[in-house]
Amino acid sequence: MFEIGLLLLMGIASGVFGAMLGIGGGTFVVPLLVIFLHFPIHQAVAISLISIIATSSSVASANVYNKITNMKLGITLELATTLGAIAGSFIGILLNGNIIALIFSFVMAFIAYFMYNHKENAANNTKIQAKSVYAGSYFDYALNKNVDYDVKNLGAGMLISTFAGAFSGMLGIGGGVLKVPAMNAFCKVPIRVAAATSNFMIGVTAAAGAFIYFGKGYIGNPLFVAIIVIGVVFGSKLSMPIMRKIPPSRIKNIFILFLVYLAIEMFIKGVK
């Protein structure tokens, strides 16, 4: 009973932060299952991918309705991400659990370092002169103003999305930890739009990898999967009013702190 309650709490926490940060919760589900419940890492990855599908399905519609998601950008980047996810899943199945834990740790540490040193693009409330087909606009409730933006360096975004998909399939993280900072840093998309667009994309990315893990028998106990998914969906719903009140800079800082913590814990797990 204690294990079931802990799984539910993990799912809720992962859903809240995963939806708020646009990373699907997998970044939290995998290390929490491995560190606190001692799940085999391949099984944790498989369960995480299922939970990411639930998060995306739960949150994406609200972000699309509020016109925060850039659907054109998401669909374009998803073509590269899905191919990467399929390749990454096959690689992940072949790797030793300790190796996956160490890769997970290094990826988290790199993203935390990158985001800490990267100065976020300033939000605009003026009209953009030369717009591409990916240009967008949304109202930011935390900033209390309309934000206009345009998408730059789409090629770099596609390349990074391919790697994001590979890490998604390999580590069960949805790829959002790479896609969100990549869209913000290289494509010049506001962090809130990047998170919403990532949430729109990660369900398809996770599904591509989940089928492969399911075929190899790594999904495990269906009850555990169901409890995590219920928690993630509930947590995702809780995140929506929170996102409106928290400034983008604070979301970024929360993201960095969690990445550092998880990087340390997974490194310790990998070297044992």
C-alpha positions in Angstrom: 0.0 0.0 0.0 2.9 2.4 0.8 4.4 1.6 -2.6 1.1 2.5 -4.4 0.8 5.7 -2.4 4.4 6.7 -3.2 3.8 5.9 -6.9 0.7 8.1 -7.0 2.7 11.0 -5.3 5.5 10.6 -7.8 3.0 10.7 -10.6 1.4 13.9 -9.3 4.7 15.7 -8.8 6.0 14.6 -12.2 2.8 15.7 -13.9 2.9 19.2 -12.2 6.5 19.9 -13.1 6.5 18.1 -16.4 3.6 20.0 -17.7 4.8 23.3 -16.3 8.3 22.9 -17.8 7.2 21.2 -21.0 9.3 18.1 -20.5 6.5 15.5 -19.9 7.5 14.4 -16.4 9.8 11.6 -17.7 12.8 13.6 -16.4 11.4 13.0 -12.9 9.6 9.6 -13.3 12.8 7.7 -14.3 15.1 8.8 -11.4 12.3 8.7 -8.8 11.4 5.1 -9.8 15.1 4.1 -9.9 16.3 5.9 -6.8 13.4 5.5 -4.4 11.7 2.3 -5.5 14.7 0.6 -7.0 13.0 -0.2 -10.4 15.3 -1.7 -13.1 16.1 1.3 -15.3 14.8 -0.2 -18.5 11.4 -0.8 -16.8 11.5 2.8 -15.4 12.1 4.1 -18.9 9.2 2.1 -20.3 6.8 3.3 -17.6 8.0 6.9 -18.0 7.3 6.9 -21.8 3.7 5.8 -21.1 3.3 8.6 -18.5 4.7 11.1 -21.0 1.9 10.2 -23.5 -0.6 10.8 -20.7 0.9 14.2 -19.8 0.9 15.4 -23.4 -2.7 14.3 -24.0 -3.8 16.0 -20.8 -2.0 19.4 -21.2 -1.6 20.0 -24.9 -5.3 20.8 -25.7 -5.4 23.5 -23.1 -2.2 25.2 -24.4 -3.5 25.0 -28.0 -6.8 26.5 -26.9 -4.9 29.4 -25.2 -2.9 29.9 -28.4 0.4 29.4 -26.6 1.5 26.3 -28.6 3.1 26.9 -31.9 1.6 24.0 -33.8 3.4 24.7 -37.1 6.8 24.6 -35.4 5.8 21.5 -33.3 4.7 19.5 -36.3 7.9 20.4 -38.2 10.2 19.5 -35.4 8.3 16.3 -34.6 9.3 14.8 -37.9 12.9 14.7 -36.8 12.2 13.9 -33.2 10.2 10.7 -34.0 12.9 9.3 -36.1 15.4 9.9 -33.3 13.1 8.3 -30.7 12.9 5.1 -32.7 16.6 4.9 -33.1 17.2 5.8 -29.4 14.8 3.1 -28.1 16.7 0.3 -29.9 20.0 1.7 -28.5 18.6 2.0 -25.0 17.5 -1.7 -25.0 21.0 -2.8 -25.8 22.8 -0.7 -23.1 23.6 -1.7 -19.6 21.4 0.0 -16.9 24.4 1.7 -15.2 25.5 3.2 -18.5 22.0 4.6 -19.1 22.0 6.1 -15.6 25.4 7.8 -16.3 24.2 9.1 -19.7 21.0 10.4 -18.0 23.2 12.2 -15.4 25.5 13.8 -18.0 22.6 14.9 -20.1 20.8 16.5 -17.1 24.0 18.3 -16.0 24.7 19.6 -19.5 21.2 21.0 -19.9 21.3 22.6 -16.4 24.6 24.3 -17.2 23.4 25.4 -20.7 20.2 27.0 -19.3 22.0 28.7 -16.4 24.5 30.4 -18.7 22.0 31.2 -21.5 20.3 34.5 -21.2 16.6 34.1 -22.2 15.4 36.0 -25.1 13.5 39.1 -24.1 9.8 39.1 -24.7 8.5 41.6 -27.2 5.2 43.5 -27.2 5.8 45.2 -30.5 5.0 44.0 -34.0 7.7 42.0 -35.8 8.7 43.5 -39.1 9.7 40.4 -41.1 7.6 37.4 -40.1 8.1 33.8 -41.1 5.3 31.2 -41.4 6.2 30.1 -37.9 5.8 33.6 -36.3 3.3 33.7 -33.4 1.7 35.7 -30.6 0.2 35.0 -27.2 -0.9 36.8 -24.1 1.3 36.1 -21.1 -0.8 36.4 -17.9 2.3 36.5 -15.6 3.8 39.4 -17.6 0.3 40.9 -18.2 1.0 41.7 -21.8 0.9 40.4 -25.4 4.1 38.7 -26.6 5.0 38.6 -30.3 7.9 36.4 -31.6 9.3 34.8 -34.7 11.1 31.5 -35.2 14.8 31.5 -36.2 17.4 28.9 -37.1 14.9 26.1 -37.9 17.7 23.9 -39.2 19.4 23.9 -35.8 16.1 23.2 -34.1 15.6 20.2 -36.4 19.0 18.8 -35.7 18.7 19.1 -31.9 15.2 17.7 -32.1 16.7 14.5 -33.7 19.0 14.1 -30.7 16.2 15.0 -28.3 14.2 12.1 -29.8 17.1 9.7 -29.5 17.6 10.6 -25.8 13.8 10.3 -25.3 13.8 6.7 -26.6 17.0 5.9 -24.7 16.2 7.5 -21.3 12.4 7.8 -21.3 12.5 11.6 -20.8 10.3 12.8 -23.7 13.0 14.9 -25.2 11.6 18.1 -23.7 14.8 18.7 -21.7 16.6 19.3 -25.0 13.7 20.7 -27.1 12.6 23.4 -24.6 16.1 25.1 -24.2 16.8 24.5 -28.0 13.6 26.3 -29.0 14.4 29.1 -26.6 18.1 29.5 -27.4 18.4 28.7 -31.1 14.9 29.2 -32.4 14.4 32.4 -30.3 11.0 31.2 -29.0 9.8 32.4 -25.6 10.3 29.8 -22.8 6.5 29.6 -22.2 5.8 28.9 -25.9 8.7 26.4 -26.0 7.3 24.5 -23.0 3.8 24.4 -24.5 5.0 23.4 -27.9 7.2 20.7 -26.3 4.1 19.3 -24.5 2.3 19.2 -27.8 5.2 17.1 -29.3 6.3 14.8 -26.6 3.3 12.4 -26.7 4.1 11.4 -30.3 7.8 11.1 -29.4 7.1 8.9 -26.4 4.7 6.7 -28.2 7.3 5.9 -30.9 9.7 4.6 -28.2 7.0 3.0 -25.9 6.0 0.6 -28.7 9.5 -0.8 -28.8 9.8 -1.2 -25.0 6.4 -2.8 -24.9 7.4 -5.3 -27.6 10.4 -6.3 -25.5 8.3 -6.8 -22.3 9.6 -3.9 -20.3 6.3 -2.3 -19.4 6.0 -4.5 -16.3 3.1 -4.5 -13.8 0.1 -2.8 -15.5 -1.1 -1.6 -12.1 2.1 0.4 -11.5 1.7 2.0 -14.9 -1.9 2.9 -14.3 -1.2 4.5 -10.9 1.7 6.6 -12.4 -0.5 7.7 -15.3 -3.4 8.7 -13.0 -1.0 10.7 -10.9 0.6 12.4 -13.9 -2.7 13.3 -15.5 -4.0 14.8 -12.2 -0.7 16.7 -11.7 -0.8 18.0 -15.2 -4.2 19.5 -14.6 -3.0 21.1 -11.4 -0.1 22.8 -13.3 -2.4 24.9 -15.5 -3.4 27.6 -13.0 0.1 27.5 -11.5 1.7 28.3 -14.9 -0.4 31.5 -15.3 0.9 32.9 -12.1 4.6 32.0 -12.2 6.9 34.3 -14.3 9.0 32.5 -17.1 12.3 33.3 -15.3 11.1 31.4 -12.2 10.0 28.4 -14.3 13.5 28.3 -15.7 15.2 28.4 -12.3 13.0 25.6 -11.0 13.9 23.6 -14.1 17.7 24.1 -13.4 17.5 23.1 -9.7 15.7 19.9 -10.5 18.1 19.0 -13.2 21.1 19.5 -11.0 19.5 17.3 -8.2 18.6 14.5 -10.6 22.0 14.6 -12.3 23.7 14.0 -9.0 21.4 11.2 -7.9 21.6 9.4 -11.2 25.4 9.7 -11.3 25.6 8.1 -7.9 23.3 5.3 -9.1 25.3 4.8 -12.2 28.7 4.4 -10.5 27.5 1.9 -7.8 
